[in-house]
Amino acid sequence: MIEVYSWATPNGHKVHVMLEECGLPYRVHAVDIGAGEQFAPEFLAISPNNKIPAIVDPDGPDGQPISLFESGAILVYLAGKTGRFLPESVRGRYETLEWLIFQMGGVGPMLGQAHHFRIYAPEKIDYAVERYTNEARRLYGVMNRKLAKTRYIAGDEYTIADIAIFPWLRSWKNQGIDWNDFPHLKGWFDEIGARPAVQRGCEVLADRRKPITDDKAREMLFGATQYRQR
């Protein structure tokens, strides 16, 4: 049984979806990031960057337990453990990894900034809203052009690259996106969203998440607590 420490965010959903797709048994431990549970010493022991998700697999590569943080690393690990969703060919593997890293280095951080300045920032800063909304649209355009040529993000196979990207696009409206501008990406989005394992994974902990409205949650997520030395 893989122990999963997570919350209902795009990065959490990546791992939930992967576990569902692979049919691996897992147990979820909610880490309420609005309540500051990501700063608990027990969680920091397995996720020193105080970010969800993290996993502990009692049956690691050498038969011993292994803990992992960073959602991209977890996806690669689970793909290696199961032999699924990461092509065996060297070319296919690197094509998948480049799009996984595209998500980790671009899609996640930039769409996260778009969310922050469009929805959560205490004051509306037009420059920031325009900058990150434009970057969101640029990234959508990159993916739309790729999917004009291939069925899935990294080629003709469904891979961890698709699993990593999909949860981040579920809040497209908050990112200032008009799907009419990205028809190939929209077709892909609908296909991925129809997969039963994806639907199950995106429901994990969804009933626990609440809108960020109170000052304590804002402080835990966006305030000085994030930057305290531990």
Secondary structure, DSSP 8 states (H G I E B T S, - for coil): -EEEEE-SSHHHHHHHHHHHHHT--EEEEE--TTTTGGGSHHHHTT-TT--S-EEEESS-TTSS-EEEESHHHHHHHHHHHHT-SS-SSHHHHHHHHHHHHHIIIIIHHHHHHHHIIIII-SS--HHHHHHHHHHHHHHHHHHHHHHTT-SBTTBSS--HHHHHHHHHHTTGGGGT--GGG-HHHHHHHHHHHT-HHHHHHHHTTTTT---S-SHHHHHHHHSGGGG---
